[in-house]
Amino acid sequence: MSDIRVTVWNEFRHENENEFIGGIYPDGIHGAIAAGLREHGFTNVGTATLDEPEHGLTDEVLAQTDVLVWWGHKAHGDVQDAIVQKVQNRVLEGMGLIVLHSGHHSKIFRKLMGTSCSLRWREADEKERIWVVKPSHPIAQGLPPYFENDECEMYGELFDIPAPDDLVFISWFEGGNVFRSGCTFHRGNGKIFYFRPGHETYPLYHKPIIRQVIANAARWAAPAGGPAFPYTKGAINEREPLAPITPKDSKRARIG
């Protein structure tokens, strides 16, 4: 059992607007992801969606979230900048963030990465083989050397992201493309994991091995409990030194 507090955020637009997608995810993509986390022993899992007040990410919800899972696709632009800033602040303070599939173009992921986060893509129902390239990483625990999705949307390089702290997975696609499909980053005190699978027209969030990866990632991304992030209000002018400073005969103007 895990007392890690997880909030699963989803646009919840595709499922409501498309009967086929709604049939795959009758409880929403967020509902399927949350169910997978509960299967893996998470007992404190909540959900939030785009059309709720404050997108469901109120100050209270964020304060009580250890790990935020983010799925977005068609409505990135509808996410309020003020909410994105609040999420970024919580990541810097230590909240973990798991960004799934098309969340690569979300405002929060691009803000944290500082790049376009663009890539190549193709919808052709092709096979994906996901190779574990860092088997010692906690996110890879319990996985085989590789696993496959029989049909999926292709994502291909170049993936315009900063160099990951750790590359956990690489994908090969039937059409010949490859992709860095499992990447970790640190920003402030927060840990971030990007995981590629999850186009809304495929039932991938019902697959046991995909659910295992997300559960592993949630455990890895949870706050570590170290010193608090010191820069929530900006840089610190540390006027009082930790040790005595020998006086200097300096004529410089102190303009800082």
Buried (B, 14 or more C-beta within 10 A) or exposed (E): EBEBBBBBBBBBBBBEEEEEBBEBBEEBBBBBBBBBBBEBEBEBBBBBBBEBEBBBBBEEBBEEBBBBBBBBBEBBEEBEEEBBEBBBBBBBBBBBBBBBBBBBBBBBBBBBBEEEBEBEBEEEEBBBBBBBBBEEBBBBEEBEEBBEBEBBBBBBEEBEBEEBEBBBBBBBBBEEBBBBBBBBBEBBBBBBBBBBBBBBBBEBBBBEBBBBBBBBBBBBBBBEEEEEBEEEEEEEEEEEEEEEEEEEEEEEEEEE
